[in-house]
Amino acid sequence: MWLVVVPVVGWLLWWWNDIWYGLLTATLRSPEGGATKLPPGHMGLPIIGEMFTFLWYFKFLRRPDDYINSKRQRHGDGIGMYKTHLFGKPSIIVYSPAANKFVFRDDESFILEWPNAEIVGKASLSALQGKAHVRVRSFVSRSINQPDALRRIAMVVQPRIISALRSWADRGRITSYNEIRKVTFENIGMYFASFKPGPDLNALDEYFTGLVSGVRSYPLNIPGFAYHHALQCRKKIVAIFKEELDKRNNNNNGSSQPMNDLMDGLMKLEDEEGSHLRDNEVLENIVGILVAGYESTTLAATWAVYYLAKYPKVLKKLRDENVFLRKSKNEELVTSDEMLKMKYTMKVVDETIRLANISAIVFRTTTKDVQYKGYTIPKGWNVMLWIRYLHTDPENFNDPLSFNPDRWDASITSGTYQVFGSGSRSCIGNMLARLQLAIFLHHLSTGYKWELMNPDAKIKYLSHPKLEDGVEITIEELYMNG
C-alpha cells in the first residue's frame, strides 16, 4: 500500500500549486471570449513554492543566471516569462527585453508596491501612486538630478573621498566595502542635511542599519522582530532630520544663507501652482532616498575597485584619461560637467553597474488580469522583472560576464540595459549615482594603486551581490612623473 500512497502524495505535493492556481484561473476569460491560460512554468510546493530551487541556485550553487536558464531549457523561450511561486506569492518571472518593456510601460496594470511601505514612509516617492507620485517625483528630481544640483553635490562629496583615500593609503590594507560604506554615509549626511561627522551622523548610521534589516521582513510589529525594530529605528531617523527641519523653518540655524543640500532643495521647490512639499513629505522622501541609494552606491564603488584590479588594461585606460584631466587643472576638485564628459570613465561606470547587477530583481503587482501574447497574468500576482538576466544573457551582450567598457562603443539593443529600471518608475537618482561613481574613480585612479588580497573570493548573491571578503586590498599612493 505504501508503495502506492507515497508516490501519489509526492506527486500531489509537487503539482499542488499548479493544480490549485490552474483551477483558480480556469474561470477567467480573455477579452475575445476564449478561455485563458497561465504562462508556462512550475509553481512548486504548497506554501513554499519554488523557494528551495531559488535558494539552491542563488545561495548554494552561486550560479543565479542558471535559475532562468534551467527554466528556458525545461519550458522553452516562449513569451519571455514563466509562472512560479516565490516569496510567499504566485508570481510571474519576466526575463526577456520585450516582456520587460511590456511591464515597465504599463504603470496602471503593474504597480510598484514597496515592501513594508511604513518603513520607507507612505508619503515617500517609493510608496506613492498615480498623480501623487508624479507630483513628488518632479520635486525630488529637480533637487538631485538637475545640473545645478549635480554641480553642488560634486563639490560636497569630494573632500571626504580625497581624505578617505589618503587614510587608506596610510593604513596600507583595508576592506573596501567597509571603508567605502563609511565615506558614503558621511557624504550622504552632508548633502542630505549638512550633517558633519559626529554624534548625529553616528546615530543615523546605526539606526539606518536597523531600518534596512526590516525592509523585507515579515510585518510583525512586536518587540523582538526585525520589522518592529526597523519601525523604531525609522522613528529615530525621522526625529533627527525633523529637528534639523524645524531649525530651518524657524530660521534658528544662525544664518539666512541657503544650505545647498537635499533638505534645503526639497523645502524650497515649488510646483506650477506655487505649492511646496509638506514637512512630512520632505522628511519621508529623505528617508526613502537614503534607503534606495546608500547600499547601492556603496556596492557599486566596491565592485569598481574589484573589477579594475582584475582588469589592469581597463585601469590603465581609465587612469590615462583622468590623469590628462588632472594635469589640465589648477585645483584638485573636479566638476560634474567635467566628469560627465569623460567618455571612457563613463563607460567604466556603466559597465560596472551592468556587471555588478546590484538590483537583480524588480517587483511589480498586477491590479487586474492582464493579457500578453495569449496568456493571462492574473490580478494580485507578483511580477518579477529579472533585470539581472537582461545583463548576463549572451543574446543581449557578447561575453556578458567579462568586464569590457569598450562594449559601449557600439549601440546596444533597446531594452537590454535596465540597471535603473524604465518608465515613470525608473531610478530617480540615476545621474547622481553615475556621477558619484565617476568622481570616486577619478581620485582613486589618478592617486593610488592597489591589489586584491583575495582575487578568487566567492560572491554572495543575497540580498545583493557582494564579495565574501568585502574586497580586501593593499593600497598605496601612486607617484607619477610630471
Stockholm file with secondary structure:
# STOCKHOLM 1.0

chainA/1-482         MWLVVVPVVGWLLWWWNDIWYGLLTATLRSPEGGATKLPPGHMGLPIIGEMFTFLWYFKFLRRPDDYINSKRQRHGDGIGMYKTHLFGKPSIIVYSPAANKFVFRDDESFILEWPNAEIVGKASLSALQGKAHVRVRSFVSRSINQPDALRRIAMVVQPRIISALRSWADRGRITSYNEIRKVTFENIGMYFASFKPGPDLNALDEYFTGLVSGVRSYPLNIPGFAYHHALQCRKKIVAIFKEELDKRNNNNNGSSQPMNDLMDGLMKLEDEEGSHLRDNEVLENIVGILVAGYESTTLAATWAVYYLAKYPKVLKKLRDENVFLRKSKNEELVTSDEMLKMKYTMKVVDETIRLANISAIVFRTTTKDVQYKGYTIPKGWNVMLWIRYLHTDPENFNDPLSFNPDRWDASITSGTYQVFGSGSRSCIGNMLARLQLAIFLHHLSTGYKWELMNPDAKIKYLSHPKLEDGVEITIEELYMNG
#=GR chainA/1-482 SS CHHHHHHHHHHHHHHHHHHHHHHHHHTCBCTTSSBCCCCSBCCCBTTTBTHHHHHIIIIISCCTHHHHHHHHHHHCSTTSEEEEEETTEEEEEECSHHHHHHHHTCTTTEECCCTTHHHHCTTSTTTCCHHHHHHHHHHHHHHHTSHHHHHHHHHHHHHHHHHHHHHHHHHSEEEHHHHHHHHHHHHHHHHHHCCCSSHHHHHHHHHHHHHHHTTTSCCCCSTTSHHHHHHHHHHHHHHHHHHHHHHHHTTCSSCCSCCCSHHHHHHHCCCTTSCCCCHHHHHHHHHHHHHHHHHHHHHHHHHHHHHHHHCHHHHHHHHHHHHHHHHTCSSSCCCHHHHHTCHHHHHHHHHHHHHHCSSCCEEEEESSCEEETTEEECTTCEEEECHHHHHHCTTTSSSTTSCCGGGGGSCCCTTSCCTTCCGGGSCTTHHHHHHHHHHHHHHHHHHEEEEESCTTCCEECSSSCEETTCCEEEEEECCCCC
#=GC SS_cons         CHHHHHHHHHHHHHHHHHHHHHHHHHTCBCTTSSBCCCCSBCCCBTTTBTHHHHHIIIIISCCTHHHHHHHHHHHCSTTSEEEEEETTEEEEEECSHHHHHHHHTCTTTEECCCTTHHHHCTTSTTTCCHHHHHHHHHHHHHHHTSHHHHHHHHHHHHHHHHHHHHHHHHHSEEEHHHHHHHHHHHHHHHHHHCCCSSHHHHHHHHHHHHHHHTTTSCCCCSTTSHHHHHHHHHHHHHHHHHHHHHHHHTTCSSCCSCCCSHHHHHHHCCCTTSCCCCHHHHHHHHHHHHHHHHHHHHHHHHHHHHHHHHCHHHHHHHHHHHHHHHHTCSSSCCCHHHHHTCHHHHHHHHHHHHHHCSSCCEEEEESSCEEETTEEECTTCEEEECHHHHHHCTTTSSSTTSCCGGGGGSCCCTTSCCTTCCGGGSCTTHHHHHHHHHHHHHHHHHHEEEEESCTTCCEECSSSCEETTCCEEEEEECCCCC
//
